[in-house]
Amino acid sequence: MPCHVRDMAYYVYILASRKNGTLYTGVTNDPVRRVHEHPEGLAEGFTKAHDVKHLVYLEVHDRIDDAIQRE
């Protein structure tokens, strides 16, 4: 999945543990950093506990409010 990071953009992302597994939805302004943190176990909490680390969806928004509402 191509990832084009823009300045002043906000991203909604969905990660999965495996096919038909656990999903996690998040919002970030730095998808490259966030998607790297999950597989490396650097993000404590739900995603680490459930081994959620595969990016399956990414969308971009110009406003944080829109990204949060979409999440």
N, CA, C and O atoms as CSV, one atom per row, in Angstrom:
chain,resi,resn,atom,element,x,y,z
A,1,MET,N,N,0.855,-1.173,0.000
A,1,MET,CA,C,0.000,0.000,0.000
A,1,MET,C,C,0.898,1.233,0.000
A,1,MET,O,O,1.652,1.417,0.956
A,2,PRO,N,N,0.856,2.088,-1.024
A,2,PRO,CA,C,1.699,3.276,-1.055
A,2,PRO,C,C,1.318,4.237,0.058
A,2,PRO,O,O,0.138,4.390,0.373
A,3,CYS,N,N,2.295,4.875,0.645
A,3,CYS,CA,C,2.051,5.834,1.719
A,3,CYS,C,C,2.732,7.147,1.353
A,3,CYS,O,O,3.959,7.221,1.295
A,4,HIS,N,N,1.943,8.166,1.110
A,4,HIS,CA,C,2.477,9.484,0.790
A,4,HIS,C,C,2.160,10.409,1.950
A,4,HIS,O,O,1.006,10.798,2.123
A,5,VAL,N,N,3.144,10.767,2.740
A,5,VAL,CA,C,2.965,11.599,3.911
A,5,VAL,C,C,2.975,13.059,3.486
A,5,VAL,O,O,3.867,13.496,2.759
A,6,ARG,N,N,1.976,13.813,3.945
A,6,ARG,CA,C,1.852,15.232,3.619
A,6,ARG,C,C,2.063,16.060,4.877
A,6,ARG,O,O,1.797,15.602,5.988
A,7,ASP,N,N,2.547,17.293,4.688
A,7,ASP,CA,C,2.648,18.222,5.808
A,7,ASP,C,C,1.243,18.633,6.230
A,7,ASP,O,O,0.354,18.777,5.392
A,8,MET,N,N,1.047,18.823,7.537
A,8,MET,CA,C,-0.221,19.295,8.086
A,8,MET,C,C,-1.384,18.391,7.694
A,8,MET,O,O,-2.464,18.875,7.355
A,9,ALA,N,N,-1.172,17.118,7.739
A,9,ALA,CA,C,-2.218,16.147,7.450
A,9,ALA,C,C,-2.372,15.215,8.645
A,9,ALA,O,O,-1.460,15.054,9.456
A,10,TYR,N,N,-3.534,14.616,8.730
A,10,TYR,CA,C,-3.852,13.680,9.806
A,10,TYR,C,C,-4.347,12.398,9.169
A,10,TYR,O,O,-5.057,12.432,8.164
A,11,TYR,N,N,-3.977,11.279,9.744
A,11,TYR,CA,C,-4.229,9.986,9.129
A,11,TYR,C,C,-5.012,9.080,10.067
A,11,TYR,O,O,-4.719,8.990,11.259
A,12,VAL,N,N,-6.001,8.421,9.513
A,12,VAL,CA,C,-6.714,7.353,10.200
A,12,VAL,C,C,-6.102,6.057,9.681
A,12,VAL,O,O,-5.959,5.874,8.472
A,13,TYR,N,N,-5.746,5.167,10.586
A,13,TYR,CA,C,-5.143,3.909,10.160
A,13,TYR,C,C,-5.798,2.744,10.879
A,13,TYR,O,O,-6.299,2.879,11.996
A,14,ILE,N,N,-5.784,1.603,10.219
A,14,ILE,CA,C,-6.282,0.374,10.820
A,14,ILE,C,C,-5.172,-0.667,10.735
A,14,ILE,O,O,-4.594,-0.901,9.674
A,15,LEU,N,N,-4.894,-1.281,11.869
A,15,LEU,CA,C,-3.920,-2.363,11.961
A,15,LEU,C,C,-4.658,-3.652,12.292
A,15,LEU,O,O,-5.727,-3.625,12.902
A,16,ALA,N,N,-4.087,-4.775,11.889
A,16,ALA,CA,C,-4.667,-6.084,12.191
A,16,ALA,C,C,-3.593,-7.005,12.750
A,16,ALA,O,O,-2.405,-6.845,12.472
A,17,SER,N,N,-4.040,-7.973,13.544
A,17,SER,CA,C,-3.107,-8.972,14.075
A,17,SER,C,C,-2.835,-10.048,13.026
A,17,SER,O,O,-1.713,-10.541,12.908
A,18,ARG,N,N,-3.872,-10.408,12.266
A,18,ARG,CA,C,-3.785,-11.413,11.202
A,18,ARG,C,C,-5.127,-11.420,10.487
A,18,ARG,O,O,-6.037,-10.693,10.887
A,19,LYS,N,N,-5.271,-12.218,9.446
A,19,LYS,CA,C,-6.542,-12.337,8.745
A,19,LYS,C,C,-7.615,-12.819,9.721
A,19,LYS,O,O,-7.421,-13.800,10.439
A,20,ASN,N,N,-8.746,-12.119,9.735
A,20,ASN,CA,C,-9.865,-12.423,10.646
A,20,ASN,C,C,-9.451,-12.302,12.113
A,20,ASN,O,O,-10.058,-12.927,12.983
A,21,GLY,N,N,-8.429,-11.508,12.387
A,21,GLY,CA,C,-7.944,-11.336,13.758
A,21,GLY,C,C,-8.449,-10.044,14.384
A,21,GLY,O,O,-9.515,-9.540,14.031
A,22,THR,N,N,-7.679,-9.529,15.302
A,22,THR,CA,C,-8.006,-8.321,16.036
A,22,THR,C,C,-7.659,-7.094,15.214
A,22,THR,O,O,-6.617,-7.054,14.560
A,23,LEU,N,N,-8.543,-6.078,15.247
A,23,LEU,CA,C,-8.312,-4.811,14.563
A,23,LEU,C,C,-8.083,-3.700,15.567
A,23,LEU,O,O,-8.591,-3.741,16.688
A,24,TYR,N,N,-7.314,-2.709,15.152
A,24,TYR,CA,C,-7.068,-1.512,15.953
A,24,TYR,C,C,-7.147,-0.311,15.025
A,24,TYR,O,O,-6.541,-0.311,13.953
A,25,THR,N,N,-7.893,0.712,15.430
A,25,THR,CA,C,-8.020,1.943,14.654
A,25,THR,C,C,-7.377,3.071,15.426
A,25,THR,O,O,-7.576,3.193,16.635
A,26,GLY,N,N,-6.597,3.910,14.733
A,26,GLY,CA,C,-5.939,5.033,15.377
A,26,GLY,C,C,-5.875,6.250,14.477
A,26,GLY,O,O,-6.206,6.188,13.293
A,27,VAL,N,N,-5.442,7.365,15.064
A,27,VAL,CA,C,-5.244,8.629,14.343
A,27,VAL,C,C,-3.832,9.106,14.656
A,27,VAL,O,O,-3.372,9.006,15.794
A,28,THR,N,N,-3.151,9.620,13.647
A,28,THR,CA,C,-1.793,10.127,13.832
A,28,THR,C,C,-1.493,11.214,12.815
A,28,THR,O,O,-2.155,11.310,11.781
A,29,ASN,N,N,-0.499,12.029,13.112
A,29,ASN,CA,C,-0.004,12.990,12.115
A,29,ASN,C,C,1.310,12.486,11.514
A,29,ASN,O,O,1.907,13.160,10.676
A,30,ASP,N,N,1.760,11.303,11.940
A,30,ASP,CA,C,3.009,10.730,11.448
A,30,ASP,C,C,2.827,9.216,11.251
A,30,ASP,O,O,3.240,8.427,12.101
A,31,PRO,N,N,2.216,8.817,10.142
A,31,PRO,CA,C,1.918,7.393,9.954
A,31,PRO,C,C,3.156,6.509,9.839
A,31,PRO,O,O,3.123,5.351,10.256
A,32,VAL,N,N,4.225,7.022,9.292
A,32,VAL,CA,C,5.452,6.217,9.173
A,32,VAL,C,C,5.960,5.844,10.559
A,32,VAL,O,O,6.298,4.687,10.808
A,33,ARG,N,N,6.015,6.819,11.458
A,33,ARG,CA,C,6.468,6.562,12.833
A,33,ARG,C,C,5.514,5.606,13.547
A,33,ARG,O,O,5.955,4.633,14.158
A,34,ARG,N,N,4.209,5.877,13.473
A,34,ARG,CA,C,3.242,5.062,14.203
A,34,ARG,C,C,3.222,3.621,13.715
A,34,ARG,O,O,3.204,2.688,14.518
A,35,VAL,N,N,3.224,3.442,12.416
A,35,VAL,CA,C,3.169,2.083,11.879
A,35,VAL,C,C,4.452,1.326,12.212
A,35,VAL,O,O,4.423,0.103,12.348
A,36,HIS,N,N,5.565,2.023,12.343
A,36,HIS,CA,C,6.824,1.396,12.759
A,36,HIS,C,C,6.769,0.998,14.238
A,36,HIS,O,O,7.272,-0.062,14.611
A,37,GLU,N,N,6.167,1.834,15.076
A,37,GLU,CA,C,6.137,1.575,16.516
A,37,GLU,C,C,5.366,0.303,16.865
A,37,GLU,O,O,5.771,-0.432,17.765
A,38,HIS,N,N,4.278,0.037,16.177
A,38,HIS,CA,C,3.448,-1.117,16.531
A,38,HIS,C,C,4.161,-2.455,16.336
A,38,HIS,O,O,4.201,-3.240,17.284
A,39,PRO,N,N,4.727,-2.765,15.161
A,39,PRO,CA,C,5.394,-4.069,15.011
A,39,PRO,C,C,6.625,-4.233,15.892
A,39,PRO,O,O,6.993,-5.350,16.256
A,40,GLU,N,N,7.252,-3.123,16.227
A,40,GLU,CA,C,8.448,-3.190,17.060
A,40,GLU,C,C,8.116,-3.320,18.541
A,40,GLU,O,O,9.016,-3.465,19.369
A,41,GLY,N,N,6.820,-3.268,18.883
A,41,GLY,CA,C,6.410,-3.387,20.282
A,41,GLY,C,C,6.669,-2.136,21.084
A,41,GLY,O,O,6.705,-2.194,22.313
A,42,LEU,N,N,6.853,-0.996,20.422
A,42,LEU,CA,C,7.128,0.260,21.106
A,42,LEU,C,C,5.858,0.946,21.588
A,42,LEU,O,O,5.920,1.839,22.433
A,43,ALA,N,N,4.712,0.539,21.061
A,43,ALA,CA,C,3.428,1.110,21.474
A,43,ALA,C,C,2.840,0.195,22.547
A,43,ALA,O,O,2.341,-0.889,22.244
A,44,GLU,N,N,2.902,0.631,23.781
A,44,GLU,CA,C,2.388,-0.163,24.901
A,44,GLU,C,C,0.870,-0.212,24.855
A,44,GLU,O,O,0.230,0.670,24.281
A,45,GLY,N,N,0.303,-1.230,25.451
A,45,GLY,CA,C,-1.138,-1.304,25.594
A,45,GLY,C,C,-1.778,-2.342,24.697
A,45,GLY,O,O,-1.236,-3.429,24.492
A,46,PHE,N,N,-2.950,-1.989,24.160
A,46,PHE,CA,C,-3.800,-2.916,23.424
A,46,PHE,C,C,-3.084,-3.587,22.267
A,46,PHE,O,O,-3.127,-4.811,22.141
A,47,THR,N,N,-2.420,-2.801,21.413
A,47,THR,CA,C,-1.810,-3.384,20.217
A,47,THR,C,C,-0.683,-4.346,20.564
A,47,THR,O,O,-0.513,-5.365,19.895
A,48,LYS,N,N,0.075,-4.042,21.583
A,48,LYS,CA,C,1.156,-4.938,21.992
A,48,LYS,C,C,0.587,-6.211,22.619
A,48,LYS,O,O,1.073,-7.311,22.353
A,49,ALA,N,N,-0.426,-6.061,23.438
A,49,ALA,CA,C,-1.030,-7.210,24.115
A,49,ALA,C,C,-1.700,-8.167,23.136
A,49,ALA,O,O,-1.745,-9.373,23.375
A,50,HIS,N,N,-2.223,-7.628,22.028
A,50,HIS,CA,C,-2.959,-8.452,21.066
A,50,HIS,C,C,-2.174,-8.694,19.775
A,50,HIS,O,O,-2.724,-9.207,18.800
A,51,ASP,N,N,-0.902,-8.330,19.767
A,51,ASP,CA,C,-0.014,-8.556,18.614
A,51,ASP,C,C,-0.576,-7.951,17.323
A,51,ASP,O,O,-0.517,-8.567,16.258
A,52,VAL,N,N,-1.119,-6.740,17.436
A,52,VAL,CA,C,-1.703,-6.032,16.293
A,52,VAL,C,C,-0.603,-5.192,15.659
A,52,VAL,O,O,-0.103,-4.253,16.277
A,53,LYS,N,N,-0.216,-5.533,14.399
A,53,LYS,CA,C,0.933,-4.840,13.831
A,53,LYS,C,C,0.938,-4.719,12.314
A,53,LYS,O,O,1.881,-4.152,11.761
A,54,HIS,N,N,-0.069,-5.225,11.622
A,54,HIS,CA,C,-0.085,-5.180,10.156
A,54,HIS,C,C,-1.002,-4.062,9.670
A,54,HIS,O,O,-2.200,-4.072,9.955
A,55,LEU,N,N,-0.446,-3.102,8.940
A,55,LEU,CA,C,-1.247,-2.018,8.389
A,55,LEU,C,C,-2.153,-2.570,7.295
A,55,LEU,O,O,-1.685,-3.197,6.345
A,56,VAL,N,N,-3.467,-2.330,7.440
A,56,VAL,CA,C,-4.414,-2.804,6.431
A,56,VAL,C,C,-5.197,-1.663,5.788
A,56,VAL,O,O,-5.879,-1.874,4.784
A,57,TYR,N,N,-5.108,-0.437,6.362
A,57,TYR,CA,C,-5.868,0.686,5.809
A,57,TYR,C,C,-5.252,1.991,6.281
A,57,TYR,O,O,-4.788,2.101,7.416
A,58,LEU,N,N,-5.253,2.989,5.382
A,58,LEU,CA,C,-4.734,4.313,5.710
A,58,LEU,C,C,-5.481,5.342,4.873
A,58,LEU,O,O,-5.603,5.193,3.658
A,59,GLU,N,N,-5.984,6.395,5.535
A,59,GLU,CA,C,-6.617,7.484,4.797
A,59,GLU,C,C,-6.169,8.807,5.377
A,59,GLU,O,O,-5.818,8.884,6.554
A,60,VAL,N,N,-6.177,9.853,4.561
A,60,VAL,CA,C,-5.646,11.155,4.942
A,60,VAL,C,C,-6.768,12.179,5.068
A,60,VAL,O,O,-7.755,12.150,4.333
A,61,HIS,N,N,-6.577,13.095,6.036
A,61,HIS,CA,C,-7.521,14.197,6.269
A,61,HIS,C,C,-6.726,15.474,6.486
A,61,HIS,O,O,-5.605,15.443,6.995
A,62,ASP,N,N,-7.313,16.591,6.095
A,62,ASP,CA,C,-6.672,17.887,6.293
A,62,ASP,C,C,-6.892,18.444,7.697
A,62,ASP,O,O,-6.116,19.275,8.167
A,63,ARG,N,N,-7.947,17.987,8.361
A,63,ARG,CA,C,-8.283,18.501,9.696
A,63,ARG,C,C,-8.324,17.365,10.710
A,63,ARG,O,O,-8.845,16.285,10.433
A,64,ILE,N,N,-7.767,17.625,11.882
A,64,ILE,CA,C,-7.743,16.619,12.937
A,64,ILE,C,C,-9.150,16.214,13.345
A,64,ILE,O,O,-9.409,15.039,13.607
A,65,ASP,N,N,-10.067,17.187,13.399
A,65,ASP,CA,C,-11.445,16.873,13.783
A,65,ASP,C,C,-12.073,15.859,12.834
A,65,ASP,O,O,-12.793,14.961,13.271
A,66,ASP,N,N,-11.804,15.996,11.542
A,66,ASP,CA,C,-12.335,15.052,10.555
A,66,ASP,C,C,-11.742,13.662,10.747
A,66,ASP,O,O,-12.449,12.660,10.640
A,67,ALA,N,N,-10.458,13.601,11.029
A,67,ALA,CA,C,-9.793,12.309,11.238
A,67,ALA,C,C,-10.345,11.622,12.481
A,67,ALA,O,O,-10.606,10.419,12.461
A,68,ILE,N,N,-10.522,12.370,13.552
A,68,ILE,CA,C,-11.046,11.788,14.794
A,68,ILE,C,C,-12.470,11.308,14.594
A,68,ILE,O,O,-12.834,10.234,15.072
A,69,GLN,N,N,-13.276,12.086,13.897
A,69,GLN,CA,C,-14.664,11.659,13.654
A,69,GLN,C,C,-14.690,10.391,12.810
A,69,GLN,O,O,-15.491,9.494,13.072
A,70,ARG,N,N,-13.845,10.304,11.823
A,70,ARG,CA,C,-13.793,9.125,10.950
A,70,ARG,C,C,-13.320,7.888,11.717
A,70,ARG,O,O,-13.786,6.774,11.479
A,71,GLU,N,N,-12.388,8.109,12.639
A,71,GLU,CA,C,-11.866,6.995,13.422
A,71,GLU,C,C,-13.004,6.314,14.171
A,71,GLU,O,O,-12.774,5.344,14.894
